Amino acid sequence: MRRVLWGLLIFLLCLPLAFVLWVAAAAKYPAMDSFTMTLPAGVRATVAELTMRNAGYGKDSAKAIDRTIAIDPDNSDAWSRRCQGNFQKIKGDIASCRKAIALDPSALNYNGLGLTQENAKDFCAAEDSYTIAIRSLQNDPALLRNMSRAALRCGHAPSSVAGFEVAEDLDAKSAASPDDDGDDASSDLVIDREYLTVAYDRTSQPAKAAATCAKAHTGWKTCHCELTDSAVKCFDASVPPASKK
């Protein structure tokens, strides 16, 4: 009897370790998914969470994300990664972003929704999504730049001016900071000023447009920027067309 009790005690002590080992194996090997899917939702959620942790950000990450969602359809991290596909050099989709927002209404998920809407040329909806993102993550120059860009294409030039002015100020401080190498901030600062030039033109502020364009492209005699289908194109208007590269 005593041996039986000792055996039962050892079994109970080893049970948690066995469960942990099984979960680790289930997360690692997709061949176990058919059995995992028959288990209670709580166990599937644990396996899905570990699968998501091991997804990484390489070329195979999309497969791991899809597998996580198949195991646990309410895994917020997986839906967020699918929505924020731009970080993996793949495009998110609106349906995935709306699901991600339903599970986690974060600034990054609203930003992801805005990017997908902007990609679909729904600029006014994108502006609204970016605006919601900014409410919970204020003074982020990337979000401000996104919102202002969408506002400009939506026809809300005054809002675009206001947003780009703040983004320009933040990026200028980052570019001048001794704690930052300034490369990314300097590139962003040029983008801010190019878009801001167009926004000033559209709000009948030619003097500010000229001054801002000159700051973006020092050395040009007559700087001019135009909004294209995908970006902003700037050029030195004093240079004859045949001489422009």
N, C-alpha and C positions, 0 to 999 in steps of 0.2 A: 504493500500500500504506500509506504514511504517513497519507494522508487517511482511509483506512478505520479505522486504529487510533485516530486522533484522534476520529473519529465514534463509535467504540465506547466510548471513554473518556468522552465527553460524555454518551452515552446512560446509561452506568453511574452517572455522577455525578447525573444528573437523575432516575434511577429512584426513589430514596427520596422525593424531593419529589413525584413523581407519585403515589406510593402514599399519601402523607399527604393530598394533595389529593383523591384518590379516596375515602379513608376519611371525610374531612370531608363530602364530597358524599353518600356512602352513609348517613351518620348523619343528615344534614339532610333528605334526600328519601325518604319512604316508598316512592315508586314504584320505587326501586332494590332493594327488599327481596327480590323474587323472584330476582334475580341474586345478591344477597348470600348467600341461603340455600344456594346451590350451592357456596359457597367453603368452604375448610377451617375447622374449629372455631376455630382460633386467630385467623383473620382476622375471623370473625363476632364473636368475643369483643371484639376491638378496636373494631369498629363499635358493638357494644352498649354498651360502656363510654362511648364518646363520646356516644351517644344518651342515656344515663342522665345524663351531666353536663349536657346541654342540656334536661333534662326540666322543670326549674323546679318551682314549687310552686303554680301557678295552676290554673284549672279544667281545663286540657288536660293536666295532668301525668299523670293516670291513663292516658290514651291512650299517652303516651310510655313509661310503665312497662310496659304490656302489650306494646308493640312491642319493648321491650328484651328481655323474657322470650321473646318469639317468636323473636328472633334468637339469643339465648343463654340457654337454659333454666337455666343455672347462674350467672346474674348475681346475686350476693348482695345488691348494693345495691338492685336492683329488687324482689327478694322482701322485703327489709327495709322498703322504702317501702310495699309493698302490705300487709305485716303491720301496720306502724305507721300505718295509715290515719287514725287520729285526728288526726294532725298536718296532714292535708289535708282535714279535716272530712268524711271518708268512713270508713266502718267497715271494719276489716280482717276477715279470716276465719281460722278455726282452721287450715285446710289450708295457707294461705299462710304463716301464722306458723310452722307446723311445718317447712315447706320452708326458710323463712328461718333458723330455728334450726339446721337440718341444715347449712346453708352457713356460718352465722356465729352461734354460740351466745352472743350478746352480751346484756347486761342489758336493752337497749332492746327487743330481739326477744322476750325472755321477758316483758317488761312488756307488749308488744303482745299476746302470747298470753294473758296474764292478763286484759287488757281484753276480748278477744273471748270468753273463757270466762265472765267476769263478765256480759257482755251476754247470754250464753246461759243465765244463772242457774246456772251450774256454779261456785258460789262456793268450794267446797273445792279444786277443781282450780285455780281462779284464785289462791287463797292460796298453793298450792304453786309456781306459776309466778312469782308476785311474790317469794316467798322466795328462789328461785334467782337472780332478778335482783339482789336485795339483796346476795347473797353476793359479787358482783363489782363492785357499785357501792354501797358502804356509805355510811351517813349522808346518803342522798338523801331529803329529806322527802316528795317526791312518791311515790317507790316505797314508803316506809314507810306513807304514807297509804293507798295502794292495797292493800297487803298487810293492813293493819289493818282496813280496811273489809270486805275479803273474809272475813277471819277472823271478824269479828263476825257476818256473815250465815251463815257456815259453822257457827257455834255454838262457836267457840273464843274466848270472851270474854277469858280471861286473856292470850292472845297479842295480842288486839286492844288491850288496855290497855297492854301493854308497848310495842307499836309506836307507838301514838298518843302516849304520853308522850314518846318520843324525838322524834317529828315535831313535837310542840308545843314542845319545848325548842329545836329547830333553827329553827323558824319564828319563835319569840319573839326569838331572837338576830338573825335577819335583819330583822325588823320594827323592831328597836331600833338597827340599824346605821346610822351616819351616811352610809355609802356606798350605801345603798339607799333609794329613795323610800318603801318600806314598804307600798305599796298592795297588791301581790300577796301579799306575806308576811302582811300583816294579815288579808286575806280568807282565806288558807289557815289562819291561826291560829284564826280563828273556827270554821272547818270542823273542825279538829282537836279543839277543845274541845267542839263539839256532839256529835261521835261519841264522844269520850271520856266525856262525860256518860252516854250510853246504856251504854257499856261498863262504867263504874263501877256503874251500876244493876244490870247483869246479873251483876256479881261481888259483889253485896251490899255495896257501899261507898257508902251514901246520902250521907254527909257529904262525901266527895270529889266525888260527882256534883253536889251542890248548889253547892259552892264553884267547881267548874269551869264549870258553867252560868252562874253569876253573873259569872265573868270573861269569858265569851263575850258576855253581854248585860248590861252594866252598866246599872243603873237599874231593872231589873225587880225586883219585890219577891219573887216566887216563880217562879224559872225552872224549866221542865220541858222535856225533849226526848224525842221518840219516834222510833223507826225506821219509816220508810214503805217502800213498795215500791221507791222509787228514790233516796231521800235520807234526811235527818234533818229532822224538823219540830220547832222549838222555839217555845214561847209562854210568856207570863207567866200562870201559873196563878192569880194573884190577881185577874186581870181577868175579869169576868163574860163568858160566851160571846158574848152579844149585842153586847158592846163591842169584841170582837176584830176586827181587820181581816183 
